[in-house]
């Protein structure tokens, strides 16, 4: 609501530049009316210019829930004085108490320091200037790019080992760890994009380009190497991986445990074999249902690679043409993987 490009942000910027200060509360007016004392009822359409004009008065400004109308101005807010507040200024102390007492968005604009503070559910966030947020977003993008490059390297190595039948649990966990690190960095950048509003369009385009295929690959990796592959185990493992604290994410023993293995295993030596979800998912025009059926019928990638065209054709949803496409797709993936490994070295 307060991102650059919105009319509310324009009005806030006008108040900051004029150095008048202000207290703005955004929410359902009827639900908040018990806090009001005095004030002038307006009920007029919102505009940035009008917000700037009414901010010259001393009291708070009340906007409706979607900030399309200025409901009241010059209002004195009377929150519960027993609510704990760590703020020192009158305006900011009132804003914090109102946000703790209601579900409204409260915006406190400091007159002297030109700082905009947002209060929601008792939490406080300082609205930073666009160049500062852009710099942080670009720095995060550079970090994400390095993470993605490293993820591609370890994923290419795992693919080669899968085709050769030499994958270990350590290789799998390395890719899983890197996938989750990339995902978490992307979430961090998405927060910057929200804060940047219209100014974050280019950052968003770069993020989308960098993240292509990451989520699907991570899901397929978990499907491939879960000790017990069921929908419940799969959903639970993905959820738990996403909730892991950062220090646990760096612990391969903990990651192995989430996939259903004993955390005391020597991951460097423990051989594992993929079911084939990840490799088959890279073959064009192959539906997920067909992929699942192939995995169910053959049981693993090694068995699939050893299968004849006739055996592939017997799988529900495959047939003669699709069997040839699968065989050709697997051959091309092996060739592409060899080229990728050569370029990386």
N, C-alpha and C positions, 0 to 999 in steps of 0.2 A: 504493500500500500504506500510505502514511503520511498520506493526505489526511484532513481532518476527516470524522468519521462512521464511520471504520474502527476496529476494536477495537485495532489496533496503535497508532494515533494516540492513542487514549484512554490506553493504558498509558504511552506516551511523555510525555503531558501530566501524568500522575500523578507520574512521576519528576521532571519539571521543577519541579512545584509543591512536591514534598517536598525538593528541593535535595540529592538524594543523588548525582546524577550516574550515569552508566552507559555501558556499551559493549555494544551488541547487534549480533550478526551473524546475518543471515538468508540461508540457502542450503542446499544439499544436504549433510547432516551427514557422510555418508561421504566426500564429495569434500573436505571441509574438515578432516577428522580429523587430518591430518598437522601441522596448526598447533597442536593442543591439547596442553596440558601440565596434568595434574591435573584438578581440577573434580569436580563431582557430577552423575552421570547421573540425569535425572528421567524424561523421556519421558512428560510429562503434558499434558493439553489446555491450550491457551493461554487465559488470561483477563487482562484489564487489571489486576485486583487482584493476581493471582499475579505478574505481571511487576513490579509495584511492590514486592512483598514481597522477591522474589529480588534486586532491584536494590540492596538494602541490603548485599549482599555485595560484596567488592572486585573479583572477577574479571568476565570477560565472560559474557554470556548468549547462548546459541546457540539460535536458533529454526529450525524446518524451512523449506523453500523457500517455502511459502505461509503461513507464520506461524500455523499452527493448533496447533502443539505446542511446548512448551518442552523442548528436547532435553537441554541441559546448562546448569549454572550454575556460577559461581565458577571459570571456566576461565581459565587463563593462555594467551594467544595468543603464538605464537612465529613471526612472519613472518620472511622473509629480511632480515637486518640490512643487507645491502648495497644494498637497494632505496632509491633516493633519496626523501627526504621533506622537505618544506618546513615541516612542522608543528614546534612546539616542545614542546608538552605530551606526556607519555608516552602518554596515552589516544588523543589525536588522531594522533600519529605512528604508533602501532600500527594504528589504523583505516585510515589512508591506505595503509600498506604491505600490509595484508591485501587491500584493494580492488584494488591493483595486481597482487597475486599470484594472486588468484582472481576469479571472477565474482559473488561474494556482495555483497549490500547490507550495508554497515556503518554503524551509527548511533552517533555519539559525542555524549553529552549532558554538557555542561559543568556541573560542580557549582556553581561560583561565579557564572558569568556567565549561567546558565540559557539557554544557546544550544544548539540541536540542529543537528549537522552530519551531512549524508548523504554517504557515499562510495560511488561506483559506478565501476568500471573506472578507478580512479585520479582521477576527477573529484570535485570537492567542491561541495556546495550547502548553503547555510545555510537552514534551514527558518524562514520568516518567520511572524510572527503573523497571524492571520486578518484583523483590521482593516486591516493594512498591505497585504496581497494584494488585499483587496476594493477599497481605495482605488485601487490601481494598475489593477485590472480595470475599474473605473468610468471612470477617466481614459482608458484605452485604448478603451472603448466610445464615449465622447464623440468621440474622434479618428476612430474608425471611422465614426461617424454623419456627420461632416463629409466624410470621404473618399467615402462612399456618395452623399451629396447631390451632390457635385461630379461623380462618375461618372454619375449619372442625368442631369445637365445636359448633359455632353458627349455621352452616348449619344443623348439626345433630338435634339441638334443633328445628329449623324451620320445618324440615321434620316431626318430631314427632307431632308438633302442627298442621301441615297440615293434617295429618292422623286423628287427634282428632277433627279437625274443630275449633281450638282455636287460629289461627295465628293472630297477630296484625301487623299493619303497622310498628311499632317499630322493631319487629323481622325481618321483610323483609329488612328494611333499614340498620339494623346492618350487615346482610349478604352482602348486596350490597356494603356497605362501606368497609368491610373487603376484598371483592373480588377486589375492585378497588385498595386498598392499596397493595395487593399482586401483582397485575398486574404492578403497578408503580415500585415496588421494582425489579421485574423481568426485566423491561426495563433498570433500572440502571445497573443491572448485565450484561445484554447483551452488554452494552457499554464497560464494562471492558473486556468481552470476545473478542470483536473486537480488542481492544487495545493489548490483550495478544497474539493474533494470535495462533500459534501452542501450546503455553504454556497454553492456556485456554481450552483445550479439556476436562479435567476432570471437570472443573467448568461448562462447557456447559452441560455435561452429568448429573450433579447434578441438574442443573436448569431445564432441561427437565423432570427429574423424579419428581421434586417438583411441577411443573406446570401442570401435567397431569389433564385434565378435567376442569381446572379453567375457561378458556375462554368460553367453552360450557355451563358450569353451570351458569356463570354470564349472558350470553345471554338468557338462558332459564328462569332465575329469572325475568329479565326485561319483557320478553314475558308474564310471569305468572301474573304480578302485575301492568302492565301499565293500567291506567284508561281507555284509548281507545286503543285497540290492533289493530294497522294497521302497514303495512310495513314501511310507512313513519314515523309514531310516534316512532316505534321501532328503526329505524336507527338514527333518530334525538336524541332520549334519550341516546342511547349508545355513540354517538358522543359527546354530551354535558357532559356526565359523565366523559368521557376521558379527556375533556378539563378543567374540574373544577379546580380552584386553591385549594391548599391543605386545606386552612382554610374553604373553602366552602364545601369540602368533609366531614368535621367533623360536618357540620351543617345539622341535619336531616330535618329541615324545607326546606332547599334548595333542598335536595335529593328528598323529597316528591313532591316538585314542579315539578321536572324534570320527575317524573312518572305520572304527571297529577293531583295531589291532591292539595288541599289548604294548603299552608305552615303554616297556623295558626291552623291546626288540632292538637289535642292531640294524638300523634302517639302511646302512650302507651295504649290507650283505643280504638283506631279505629280498628274495626275488618275487616279483609280482607280474601278473599278466592282465592286460586290459580286456574288457568285455567287447570293446569296439565302438562305443558310442561316439567318442571324440573323433576317431578317424572317419567313420561313416558320415558324421555330421558335416564333414568338409566336402563331401561329394555333392555336386550341384543337382538340384531337382530330385533329391531323395527325401520323401516325407518322413517325419519323425516316427509315425506309426510303423512304417516299413522298416526303419532302422531298429526299432524295438523288437519287431518280429524276427529280423535277421539275427539279432543278438540272442533272443530266446531260443531260436532253432539251433544255432551253432555253438553258443556258450562262451565264445571268446574270439579275439582277433586272430590268434594262431590257427584256430580251426577254420576261420573264415578265409584266411590266406591260402590254406591248403585245399579248400573246397573247389570242386570243378564247376563249370558253368551249369551243367545238368543239375547238380545239387543246389546251386543258387536258385535255379528256376522253380524248384519245388516249394520255395518259401512263399507264403501267402502275400500277394501284392507285388511280387517281383516279376516273373515272366521272362521270356527270352530277351527282349530288348533291354529291359532294366538290368538283367544279369550282366549283359555285355557292358552296359554303362558303369556298373559297379566295378567290374574287373578293370576296365579302362581307367576309371577314377582312382582306384587303388594304385595302379601302375604310375599314373601321373603324380600322385601325391608322393610316392617314393622318389621320383625324379626331382620334383620341386624341392623336397626335403634335402636331397643331396646337394642341390645348387645353393640352397639357403645356408647349409652348414659350411660350404666352401667359401661363400661370400663373408660369413661371419668370422672365419679364420683368416 
